Amino acid sequence: MTRRVWLNAWNNFVASFKPKQITGNHKGTDYIGNKYYELPADPSRGKRRPERWFEATTGESGFDNYKPAEWESWLRHRRSEPPTDEEIQKNLAIMEMKKTNAALLDKKFGKVNEISAPNDIKGMDSFPKYPEYQYGRKK
């Protein structure tokens, strides 16, 4: 039993010197210009899931960069295959249709009033007052 442990340790040590794939396989580019990459899973090395990342057009790869929903779900392993061009074009058409419909509704009904800024009243007086719910002392 102990010989097997040392043999596994030695084999893992030797395998650590073998060259590994450093650059990922290019899986696609979105309409913004972000490039998406993937390193495949390698169960022999204990890697069960593929590694996925993207290169942003601005040079930053932070989480605050905008990514289309299809690519975001692929990066987070919610889908196994990267999105197709047809799927992306279909979703872009839906997005444009929603923008035009929203503009038509704004034109037809006018803009909805914005929520007013809170006033400077503090404490119990800041709560709304309704006559049907008022009780106690009267002012």
C-alpha positions as CSV (number, residue, x, y, z in Angstrom):
1,M,0.0,0.0,0.0
2,T,2.7,2.5,0.9
3,R,4.7,1.6,-2.2
4,R,1.7,2.6,-4.3
5,V,1.5,6.0,-2.6
6,W,5.1,6.7,-3.3
7,L,4.7,5.5,-6.9
8,N,1.8,7.9,-7.4
9,A,3.7,10.7,-5.9
10,W,6.7,10.0,-8.1
11,N,4.5,9.8,-11.2
12,N,2.7,13.1,-10.4
13,F,6.1,14.7,-9.8
14,V,7.4,13.6,-13.2
15,A,4.1,14.5,-14.9
16,S,4.5,18.1,-13.5
17,F,7.5,18.6,-15.8
18,K,5.6,17.7,-19.0
19,P,4.5,20.7,-21.1
20,K,1.0,21.8,-20.7
21,Q,-1.3,23.7,-23.0
22,I,-1.0,27.4,-22.1
23,T,-2.9,29.0,-24.9
24,G,-6.6,28.2,-25.2
25,N,-8.6,27.2,-28.1
26,H,-10.4,30.2,-29.7
27,K,-14.1,29.5,-29.4
28,G,-15.6,32.7,-30.8
29,T,-15.8,36.5,-30.9
30,D,-18.9,38.5,-29.9
31,Y,-20.3,41.6,-31.7
32,I,-18.4,43.9,-29.3
33,G,-15.1,42.3,-30.2
34,N,-14.4,40.3,-27.0
35,K,-12.6,37.0,-27.8
36,Y,-13.5,33.8,-25.9
37,Y,-11.2,30.9,-25.2
38,E,-11.4,27.5,-23.6
39,L,-8.9,24.9,-22.3
40,P,-10.5,21.5,-22.5
41,A,-11.0,19.3,-19.4
42,D,-8.2,16.8,-18.6
43,P,-9.5,14.2,-16.1
44,S,-6.1,12.5,-16.1
45,R,-4.7,15.6,-14.4
46,G,-7.8,16.0,-12.1
47,K,-9.3,18.8,-14.2
48,R,-13.0,17.9,-14.5
49,R,-14.2,21.1,-16.1
50,P,-12.8,23.1,-18.9
51,E,-11.3,26.5,-18.2
52,R,-13.0,29.4,-20.0
53,W,-12.1,33.1,-20.2
54,F,-12.3,36.1,-22.5
55,E,-10.1,38.9,-23.7
56,A,-11.9,42.2,-23.6
57,T,-11.5,44.7,-26.4
58,T,-10.4,47.4,-23.9
59,G,-7.6,45.2,-22.6
60,E,-9.3,44.7,-19.2
61,S,-10.8,41.4,-18.3
62,G,-12.7,42.4,-15.1
63,F,-16.2,41.2,-14.3
64,D,-17.6,44.7,-14.8
65,N,-17.1,44.5,-18.6
66,Y,-20.2,44.0,-20.6
67,K,-20.6,40.6,-22.2
68,P,-23.6,39.4,-24.1
69,A,-25.9,37.1,-22.1
70,E,-25.1,34.1,-24.4
71,W,-21.4,34.3,-23.9
72,E,-21.8,35.1,-20.2
73,S,-23.7,31.8,-19.7
74,W,-21.1,29.9,-21.6
75,L,-18.3,31.4,-19.5
76,R,-20.1,30.4,-16.3
77,H,-20.6,26.8,-17.5
78,R,-24.4,27.2,-17.7
79,R,-24.2,25.9,-21.3
80,S,-21.8,23.4,-22.7
81,E,-21.5,24.8,-26.3
82,P,-20.6,28.4,-27.2
83,P,-23.4,30.4,-28.8
84,T,-23.9,30.2,-32.6
85,D,-23.9,33.3,-34.9
86,E,-27.6,32.6,-35.8
87,E,-28.6,32.6,-32.1
88,I,-26.7,35.9,-31.4
89,Q,-28.2,37.6,-34.5
90,K,-31.7,36.4,-33.5
91,N,-31.2,37.9,-30.0
92,L,-29.8,41.1,-31.4
93,A,-32.9,41.5,-33.6
94,I,-35.2,40.9,-30.6
95,M,-33.2,43.5,-28.6
96,E,-33.5,46.1,-31.4
97,M,-37.3,45.3,-31.7
98,K,-37.7,46.0,-28.0
99,K,-35.9,49.3,-28.2
100,T,-38.1,50.5,-31.1
101,N,-41.2,49.3,-29.3
102,A,-40.2,51.2,-26.2
103,A,-39.5,54.3,-28.2
104,L,-42.9,54.0,-29.8
105,L,-44.6,53.6,-26.4
106,D,-42.7,56.7,-25.0
107,K,-43.8,58.7,-28.0
108,K,-47.4,57.5,-27.7
109,F,-47.9,57.8,-23.9
110,G,-45.1,60.1,-22.9
111,K,-42.4,59.3,-20.4
112,V,-43.4,57.9,-17.0
113,N,-42.9,60.3,-14.2
114,E,-39.6,59.7,-12.4
115,I,-39.8,58.9,-8.7
116,S,-39.4,62.1,-6.8
117,A,-36.4,62.6,-4.6
118,P,-37.0,62.0,-0.9
119,N,-37.6,65.1,1.2
120,D,-35.7,66.1,4.2
121,I,-38.3,65.1,6.7
122,K,-36.9,62.5,9.1
123,G,-38.4,60.2,11.7
124,M,-42.1,59.2,12.0
125,D,-43.2,62.3,9.9
126,S,-41.4,60.8,6.8
127,F,-44.0,58.0,6.5
128,P,-47.0,58.6,4.2
129,K,-50.2,59.6,6.0
130,Y,-53.6,58.3,4.9
131,P,-56.8,59.8,6.5
132,E,-58.5,56.4,6.7
133,Y,-55.7,55.0,8.8
134,Q,-55.1,57.9,11.1
135,Y,-55.9,57.6,14.8
136,G,-54.7,59.0,18.1
137,R,-54.0,62.6,18.6
138,K,-55.1,65.1,16.0
139,K,-53.0,67.9,14.8
